[in-house]
């Protein structure tokens, strides 16, 4: 875990909790929130039997114990892993209002993740169909983000993306792209977790489609939505990607590795080099 004692978010210092009851207090708060919502949604069928494997890192709060010992309708094992993380010192921000994509990216670049506990009457952002679904969604992301196998590389990637998105070099280029690109980059940088190489490859793919649409817009025609790029589109993408990789601070062998890395996983050496770079970046002060 990145050695950061506090995070500045919305003007407040959000401290990393110490092991013990402080972590369990926030865990119990989230568990109680979930149980209230689940009992309201399924008053007669929310319990689904005893758990075979107790929940790890479970505190002694009454609501937490229910999830530790019972299978509860509508709560996936991934979401339960997120609830388990709340019983550890892992940095998590609890909020009662939705965060923007930029705020989530900033938190992840600092090594933290958010869990949103919307009031019952609050408007829930799409595509979630209510406050309960939103909270469970955030817990799933927390589980994936906190995974030790890929935590450092994710933090490093998000730090690089935050720097690139705020750089004048990339901002000038991004003004030539459409709103679909903006939605795509926000989705990858704030609503996807897991392997940093997979996230990077997805972002490259989204950028490729943005280059195709930009070229079509200049020619006043409708862009293709599938199929390989034409030679002209490949040149457009190469120019756009070069600016993006420069904004990410990738040079030399890392630049070449970023060019080679794709979702096809056909360049394992390049992907490994890039992954090590992101992990090392997370550990920098």
C-alpha positions in Angstrom: 0.0 0.0 0.0 1.3 3.4 -0.8 2.7 5.1 2.3 0.4 8.1 2.4 -0.9 9.2 5.8 -3.7 11.4 4.6 -5.5 12.4 1.4 -6.8 15.8 0.5 -10.3 15.4 -0.9 -12.9 18.1 -1.2 -10.9 20.3 1.1 -10.9 17.7 3.9 -8.1 15.6 5.3 -9.2 11.9 5.0 -6.9 9.9 7.3 -5.9 6.4 6.6 -7.5 4.4 9.5 -5.4 2.5 12.0 -6.0 -1.3 12.4 -8.6 -2.2 14.9 -11.9 -0.6 15.9 -11.6 2.5 13.6 -11.6 0.3 10.5 -14.4 -1.8 12.0 -16.5 1.3 12.7 -16.6 2.3 9.1 -17.2 -1.4 8.1 -20.2 -1.5 10.5 -21.5 1.7 9.0 -21.5 0.3 5.5 -22.8 -3.1 6.7 -25.7 -1.4 8.5 -26.5 0.8 5.4 -26.6 -2.3 3.2 -28.8 -4.3 5.6 -31.3 -1.5 5.9 -31.6 -1.3 2.1 -31.7 -5.0 1.6 -34.4 -5.6 4.3 -36.5 -2.9 2.6 -36.0 -4.4 -0.8 -36.5 -8.1 0.2 -38.3 -8.0 3.6 -39.0 -11.7 3.7 -36.2 -13.2 1.6 -33.0 -11.3 2.3 -31.4 -14.2 4.2 -30.3 -17.1 2.1 -28.6 -19.4 4.5 -25.4 -19.8 6.5 -22.1 -18.9 4.9 -19.7 -21.8 4.4 -16.7 -19.6 4.7 -16.9 -16.7 7.2 -16.1 -13.1 6.0 -12.5 -12.1 6.5 -11.6 -9.1 8.6 -15.0 -8.9 10.1 -15.5 -6.7 13.1 -17.8 -7.3 16.0 -20.6 -5.0 14.9 -24.1 -6.6 14.7 -24.6 -5.8 11.0 -21.1 -6.9 10.0 -21.7 -10.2 11.8 -24.7 -10.8 9.7 -22.6 -10.6 6.5 -19.9 -12.6 8.1 -22.2 -15.5 8.9 -25.1 -15.3 6.5 -25.5 -15.4 2.7 -27.5 -12.3 1.8 -29.6 -11.9 -1.3 -28.2 -9.6 -4.0 -24.7 -9.3 -2.4 -22.0 -10.8 -4.6 -18.8 -12.3 -3.2 -16.9 -9.5 -4.9 -18.9 -6.9 -3.0 -18.3 -8.9 0.2 -14.6 -8.7 -0.4 -15.0 -4.9 -0.6 -16.8 -5.0 2.7 -13.9 -7.1 4.2 -11.4 -4.4 3.0 -13.2 -1.9 5.2 -12.0 -3.9 8.2 -8.4 -3.2 7.3 -6.3 0.0 7.3 -6.8 0.3 3.5 -7.6 4.0 2.7 -11.3 4.4 1.8 -13.4 7.5 1.5 -17.1 7.2 2.6 -19.3 9.8 1.0 -23.0 10.5 0.8 -22.8 12.2 -2.6 -21.5 10.9 -6.0 -18.0 11.8 -6.9 -16.9 13.1 -10.3 -14.7 11.0 -12.5 -11.8 13.5 -11.8 -12.3 13.1 -8.1 -12.3 9.3 -8.3 -9.2 9.4 -10.5 -7.4 11.7 -8.0 -8.3 9.4 -5.1 -7.0 6.4 -6.9 -3.8 8.2 -7.9 -3.4 8.8 -4.1 -4.0 5.1 -3.4 -7.5 5.3 -2.1 -11.0 4.3 -3.3 -14.5 5.6 -2.6 -17.7 4.0 -1.3 -20.8 6.0 -1.9 -23.7 5.8 0.6 -26.4 7.8 -1.0 -29.5 8.9 1.1 -32.5 6.8 0.2 -34.2 9.7 -1.6 -31.1 10.9 -3.5 -31.0 10.8 -7.3 -28.8 7.9 -8.3 -26.5 8.4 -11.3 -27.1 6.1 -14.3 -26.7 3.2 -15.0 -27.4 2.3 -11.3 -31.0 1.7 -10.4 -30.8 2.9 -6.8 -28.6 3.7 -3.8 -28.1 0.1 -2.9 -26.8 -0.9 -6.4 -24.5 2.1 -6.3 -23.0 1.1 -2.9 -22.5 -2.5 -4.0 -20.9 -1.3 -7.2 -18.4 0.8 -5.2 -17.6 -2.2 -3.0 -16.8 -4.3 -6.0 -14.5 -1.7 -7.3 -12.8 -1.4 -3.9 -12.2 -5.2 -3.9 -10.5 -5.0 -7.3 -8.5 -1.9 -6.6 -7.2 -3.1 -3.3 -6.1 -6.5 -4.7 -2.4 -6.8 -3.7 -1.6 -8.5 -7.0 -2.3 -5.4 -9.0 -2.6 -2.5 -6.5 0.7 -0.8 -7.1 0.4 -0.9 -10.9 -3.1 0.5 -10.8 -2.0 3.4 -8.5 0.9 4.1 -10.8 -1.2 4.1 -13.9 -3.8 6.4 -12.3 -1.1 8.8 -11.2 0.2 8.9 -14.8 -3.3 9.4 -16.2 -4.0 12.2 -13.8 -0.8 14.0 -14.8 -1.5 13.5 -18.5 -5.1 14.7 -18.4 -4.0 17.9 -16.7 -1.0 18.6 -18.9 -1.3 21.5 -21.4 0.1 19.3 -24.1 -2.7 16.7 -23.9 -5.4 19.2 -23.1 -4.7 21.1 -26.3 -5.0 17.8 -28.3 -8.0 16.6 -26.4 -10.0 19.7 -27.4 -10.0 18.3 -30.9 -11.7 15.1 -29.8 -15.4 14.5 -29.3 -17.6 13.9 -26.2 -17.6 10.2 -26.7 -13.8 10.2 -26.0 -14.4 12.1 -22.8 -16.9 9.5 -21.7 -14.6 6.7 -22.6 -11.6 8.1 -20.8 -13.7 8.8 -17.7 -15.0 5.2 -17.8 -11.5 3.7 -17.9 -9.9 6.0 -15.4 -12.7 6.1 -12.8 -15.0 3.1 -13.4 -12.6 0.2 -14.2 -10.2 -1.6 -11.9 -7.9 -4.6 -12.3 -4.8 -5.2 -14.4 -3.1 -1.8 -15.3 -2.0 -3.3 -18.6 -5.6 -4.3 -19.4 -6.8 -0.8 -18.5 -4.1 0.8 -20.6 -4.9 -1.4 -23.6 -8.6 -0.5 -23.3 -7.7 3.2 -23.2 -5.6 2.8 -26.3 -8.5 1.1 -28.1 -10.8 3.9 -27.1 -8.2 6.4 -28.4 -8.0 4.6 -31.7 -11.8 5.0 -32.1 -11.5 8.7 -31.2 -8.9 9.2 -33.9 -11.1 7.5 -36.4 -14.0 9.8 -35.5 -11.8 12.9 -35.5 -10.6 12.1 -39.0 -14.2 11.5 -40.2 -15.4 14.7 -38.7 -12.7 16.7 -40.6 -13.9 15.1 -43.8 -17.6 15.8 -42.8 -18.5 12.1 -43.0 -19.8 9.4 -40.6 -17.0 7.3 -39.0 -17.0 3.5 -39.2 -17.9 1.8 -36.0 -16.1 -1.5 -36.6 -13.4 -3.0 -38.7 -9.7 -2.3 -39.0 -8.3 1.2 -39.5 -7.5 2.4 -42.9 -4.0 3.6 -43.6 -5.1 7.2 -43.2 -6.8 6.3 -39.9 -3.7 4.5 -38.7 -1.6 7.7 -39.3 -4.2 9.7 -37.5 -4.1 7.3 -34.5 -0.3 7.2 -34.5 -0.1 11.0 -34.3 -2.7 11.1 -31.5 -1.1 8.3 -29.5 2.3 9.9 -29.7 1.0 13.0 -28.0 -0.8 10.9 -25.4 2.3 8.8 -24.6 4.4 11.9 -24.3 1.9 13.4 -21.8 2.1 10.2 -19.8 5.9 10.7 -19.6 6.8 7.5 -21.5 10.1 7.7 -23.3 12.6 5.3 -25.0 11.9 1.7 -24.2 8.8 2.5 -22.3 7.4 4.4 -25.2 8.1 1.5 -27.5 6.5 -0.9 -25.0 3.4 1.3 -24.8 3.1 1.2 -28.6 3.4 -2.6 -28.6 1.0 -3.3 -25.7 -2.5 -4.2 -26.8 -5.6 -6.1 -25.6 -4.5 -9.1 -27.7 -1.8 -9.8 -25.1 0.6 -10.6 -27.9 3.6 -8.6 -26.5 4.2 -10.0 -23.0 7.7 -8.6 -22.6 6.4 -5.1 -23.5 3.5 -5.4 -21.2 5.7 -6.6 -18.3 8.1 -3.6 -18.7 5.2 -1.2 -18.7 3.6 -2.9 -15.7 6.8 -2.7 -13.7 7.1 1.0 -14.6 3.6 1.8 -13.3 4.2 -0.2 -10.1 7.5 1.7 -9.5 5.7 5.0 -10.1 3.2 4.2 -7.4 6.1 3.8 -4.9 7.7 7.1 -5.7 7.2 9.9 -3.1 
